[in-house]
Amino acid sequence: MYVACVLISHLPVKVELLRQPALKGKTLLIVEQSGTRKTVIDRSPSANEIEVGMPLEKALSLRPDAALIEADMPLYSERWNGILDNLEQRSPVVEDVGLGLAYVDLSGLEKLYGGEAGIIKAVLDAVSQIYRPQVGVAGGKFPAYAAALQAESLGAVRAPEDAAAFLAEMSILHLPTSWKIKERLLDFGLDRMGSIARLPFNTMQGEFGKEGAWLWRLANGLDDTPLMPRQHEETFVREVSFATPTVSLPAIFVILESLLAKAYTGVLRGRFARVALLEGRVDNGSTWSKRIGFREPVGSCDRAMFVLRSRLDNMTLPGPLETLSLTLSGINGETGRQESMFPEVRHLARLDESIRELRVRLGQQPPIYRIREVEPWSRIPERRRALVAYDP
């Protein structure tokens, strides 16, 4: 296997600096909500004591002067996907590892590009220079990544044949594992790849299990995992621009319904979608997005609009929207549901689904009840029947 690693370090920070030049010179922390707490997904190069995945509280204890920016994942993904599209014009197999990191299969491309130098130039040319890409080339993915880390901006490094020696002085913080595992490794005094590589295989496996065995192989430069090509899912995408920026939900719903009508009278006629992604550009330059998964595949404009309206009715936007785009994905030609042959059962199933959607819309259990017989023989009317909350 002959692999190139394309590395754009601190891609979210670079995107934010391109969008907000006034931030230049400040220490930035890009943070994202992760469960009940916030974690750092990127930071300025100068804040090298902070690692990706570190809890925000710990990061601020190290750099209390840092400026915090809420992650704009739709924008970062848009920029990154454009780069991946360009890379796929150079090689048919490109693996997307995450923002700023991709692997490109170079096997068999020598004749097309006139040798290794031509291949590397083609890969570098696929990425805009404003992102300052680094390229590493090796016989496996992790050694290629290590080589990319050593490359200068807009440059490339080829890893030598002795990958273990090449990796020996590399920090274990570059291992593709969780922050928790990295902290445990550091507690054991294992701060370099060489310190892991020198351990017996059974020691790492015994202490860290299957992941420890994998990390030991990486530290020894043994990475024969195949590239996983990007999956190009069929989607429906449409965008409209508002004449004037708006936060009016009725106006947004009108536009949304027209987009759904175009979808289900066009490419989605007789087909079903599982996920809707709404995105918009706010007038202050930021972006907004909302991902809504359908419990069951939706095959009509009316049904999709009912679900989306239920989920969005009490929504508060971050500001007036200048644009609104709708992306429908998970598209297939089947309903994905099996209905009963008995009309009464089908009716109850649809009633249950409607009540669930109403519960989402209201944000609480709707006041809908079943009538249950308790003591039908009783002479007291109140004892004959009882109201029981209908909870599908």
Solvent accessible surface area in square Angstrom, and as a share of the most:
residue,aa,sasa,rsa
1,M,104,0.46
2,Y,31,0.12
3,V,0,0.00
4,A,1,0.00
5,C,0,0.00
6,V,0,0.00
7,L,17,0.09
8,I,3,0.01
9,S,37,0.24
10,H,41,0.18
11,L,2,0.01
12,P,8,0.05
13,V,3,0.02
14,K,40,0.17
15,V,3,0.02
16,E,0,0.00
17,L,57,0.28
18,L,92,0.46
19,R,74,0.27
20,Q,70,0.31
21,P,97,0.61
22,A,90,0.70
23,L,25,0.12
24,K,167,0.71
25,G,84,0.81
26,K,116,0.49
27,T,17,0.10
28,L,1,0.00
29,L,0,0.00
30,I,0,0.00
31,V,2,0.01
32,E,66,0.29
33,Q,100,0.44
34,S,58,0.37
35,G,71,0.68
36,T,141,0.82
37,R,129,0.47
38,K,65,0.27
39,T,21,0.12
40,V,0,0.00
41,I,37,0.19
42,D,6,0.03
43,R,32,0.12
44,S,8,0.05
45,P,84,0.53
46,S,74,0.48
47,A,0,0.00
48,N,106,0.54
49,E,71,0.32
50,I,0,0.00
51,E,32,0.14
52,V,89,0.51
53,G,32,0.31
54,M,4,0.02
55,P,20,0.13
56,L,20,0.10
57,E,111,0.50
58,K,85,0.36
59,A,0,0.00
60,L,55,0.27
61,S,84,0.54
62,L,77,0.38
63,R,48,0.17
64,P,108,0.68
65,D,99,0.51
66,A,13,0.10
67,A,34,0.26
68,L,85,0.42
69,I,24,0.12
70,E,103,0.46
71,A,24,0.19
72,D,13,0.06
73,M,61,0.27
74,P,38,0.24
75,L,11,0.06
76,Y,0,0.00
77,S,42,0.27
78,E,108,0.48
79,R,93,0.34
80,W,7,0.02
81,N,64,0.33
82,G,34,0.33
83,I,9,0.05
84,L,0,0.00
85,D,66,0.34
86,N,59,0.30
87,L,0,0.00
88,E,46,0.21
89,Q,134,0.59
90,R,62,0.23
91,S,3,0.02
92,P,112,0.70
93,V,39,0.22
94,V,0,0.00
95,E,22,0.10
96,D,61,0.32
97,V,72,0.42
98,G,31,0.30
99,L,54,0.27
100,G,2,0.02
101,L,34,0.17
102,A,0,0.00
103,Y,16,0.06
104,V,1,0.00
105,D,34,0.18
106,L,1,0.00
107,S,59,0.38
108,G,67,0.64
109,L,18,0.09
110,E,70,0.31
111,K,197,0.84
112,L,125,0.62
113,Y,61,0.23
114,G,70,0.67
115,G,24,0.23
116,E,58,0.26
117,A,83,0.64
118,G,22,0.21
119,I,1,0.01
120,I,28,0.14
121,K,130,0.55
122,A,13,0.10
123,V,3,0.02
124,L,32,0.16
125,D,82,0.42
126,A,4,0.03
127,V,5,0.03
128,S,55,0.35
129,Q,125,0.55
130,I,99,0.50
131,Y,16,0.06
132,R,106,0.39
133,P,0,0.00
134,Q,22,0.10
135,V,0,0.00
136,G,0,0.00
137,V,0,0.00
138,A,3,0.02
139,G,54,0.52
140,G,3,0.03
141,K,21,0.09
142,F,8,0.03
143,P,6,0.04
144,A,0,0.00
145,Y,32,0.12
146,A,2,0.02
147,A,0,0.00
148,A,0,0.00
149,L,56,0.28
150,Q,108,0.48
151,A,7,0.05
152,E,143,0.64
153,S,53,0.34
154,L,61,0.30
155,G,19,0.18
156,A,41,0.32
157,V,44,0.26
158,R,112,0.41
159,A,6,0.04
160,P,71,0.45
161,E,167,0.75
162,D,86,0.45
163,A,17,0.13
164,A,35,0.27
165,A,66,0.51
166,F,38,0.16
167,L,0,0.00
168,A,27,0.21
169,E,134,0.60
170,M,22,0.10
171,S,25,0.16
172,I,0,0.00
173,L,48,0.24
174,H,70,0.31
175,L,3,0.01
176,P,71,0.45
177,T,23,0.13
178,S,60,0.39
179,W,44,0.15
180,K,148,0.63
181,I,23,0.12
182,K,22,0.09
183,E,61,0.27
184,R,82,0.30
185,L,0,0.00
186,L,70,0.35
187,D,123,0.64
188,F,114,0.47
189,G,52,0.50
190,L,19,0.09
191,D,67,0.35
192,R,103,0.37
193,M,0,0.00
194,G,5,0.05
195,S,19,0.12
196,I,0,0.00
197,A,21,0.17
198,R,184,0.67
199,L,48,0.24
200,P,86,0.54
201,F,72,0.30
202,N,114,0.59
203,T,67,0.39
204,M,2,0.01
205,Q,77,0.34
206,G,68,0.66
207,E,79,0.35
208,F,22,0.09
209,G,32,0.31
210,K,183,0.78
211,E,62,0.28
212,G,0,0.00
213,A,13,0.10
214,W,96,0.34
215,L,0,0.00
216,W,47,0.16
217,R,91,0.33
218,L,4,0.02
219,A,0,0.00
220,N,29,0.15
221,G,12,0.12
222,L,82,0.41
223,D,19,0.10
224,D,106,0.55
225,T,54,0.32
226,P,89,0.56
227,L,18,0.09
228,M,126,0.56
229,P,62,0.39
230,R,46,0.17
231,Q,160,0.71
232,H,124,0.55
233,E,105,0.47
234,E,92,0.41
235,T,59,0.34
236,F,4,0.02
237,V,78,0.45
238,R,108,0.39
239,E,108,0.48
240,V,40,0.23
241,S,86,0.56
242,F,32,0.13
243,A,113,0.88
244,T,98,0.57
245,P,65,0.41
246,T,23,0.14
247,V,83,0.48
248,S,47,0.30
249,L,33,0.16
250,P,95,0.60
251,A,41,0.32
252,I,2,0.01
253,F,7,0.03
254,V,101,0.58
255,I,46,0.23
256,L,0,0.00
257,E,73,0.33
258,S,48,0.31
259,L,2,0.01
260,L,0,0.00
261,A,38,0.29
262,K,113,0.48
263,A,0,0.00
264,Y,20,0.07
265,T,85,0.49
266,G,39,0.38
267,V,86,0.49
268,L,0,0.00
269,R,168,0.61
270,G,62,0.60
271,R,67,0.25
272,F,41,0.17
273,A,0,0.00
274,R,99,0.36
275,V,24,0.14
276,A,0,0.00
277,L,53,0.26
278,L,1,0.00
279,E,48,0.22
280,G,6,0.06
281,R,112,0.41
282,V,1,0.01
283,D,70,0.36
284,N,109,0.56
285,G,37,0.35
286,S,37,0.24
287,T,42,0.25
288,W,29,0.10
289,S,43,0.28
290,K,81,0.34
291,R,164,0.60
292,I,2,0.01
293,G,31,0.30
294,F,15,0.06
295,R,117,0.43
296,E,55,0.25
297,P,11,0.07
298,V,7,0.04
299,G,28,0.27
300,S,46,0.30
301,C,25,0.15
302,D,109,0.57
303,R,65,0.24
304,A,0,0.00
305,M,11,0.05
306,F,73,0.30
307,V,5,0.03
308,L,0,0.00
309,R,81,0.29
310,S,4,0.02
311,R,64,0.23
312,L,1,0.00
313,D,43,0.22
314,N,119,0.61
315,M,36,0.16
316,T,125,0.73
317,L,21,0.10
318,P,79,0.50
319,G,12,0.11
320,P,47,0.30
321,L,0,0.00
322,E,52,0.23
323,T,5,0.03
324,L,0,0.00
325,S,10,0.06
326,L,0,0.00
327,T,22,0.13
328,L,0,0.00
329,S,17,0.11
330,G,19,0.18
331,I,23,0.12
332,N,44,0.22
333,G,55,0.52
334,E,128,0.57
335,T,58,0.34
336,G,50,0.48
337,R,82,0.30
338,Q,179,0.80
339,E,77,0.35
340,S,36,0.23
341,M,156,0.69
342,F,116,0.48
343,P,83,0.52
344,E,119,0.53
345,V,74,0.43
346,R,68,0.25
347,H,117,0.52
348,L,89,0.44
349,A,46,0.35
350,R,125,0.46
351,L,69,0.34
352,D,33,0.17
353,E,19,0.08
354,S,49,0.32
355,I,4,0.02
356,R,64,0.23
357,E,3,0.01
358,L,60,0.30
359,R,68,0.25
360,V,55,0.32
361,R,82,0.30
362,L,81,0.40
363,G,67,0.64
364,Q,119,0.53
365,Q,69,0.31
366,P,3,0.02
367,P,104,0.65
368,I,58,0.30
369,Y,115,0.44
370,R,88,0.32
371,I,120,0.61
372,R,123,0.45
373,E,117,0.53
374,V,80,0.46
375,E,58,0.26
376,P,67,0.42
377,W,192,0.67
378,S,14,0.09
379,R,228,0.83
380,I,78,0.40
381,P,87,0.54
382,E,137,0.61
383,R,139,0.51
384,R,83,0.30
385,R,134,0.49
386,A,41,0.32
387,L,122,0.61
388,V,69,0.39
389,A,55,0.43
390,Y,13,0.05
391,D,93,0.48
392,P,49,0.31
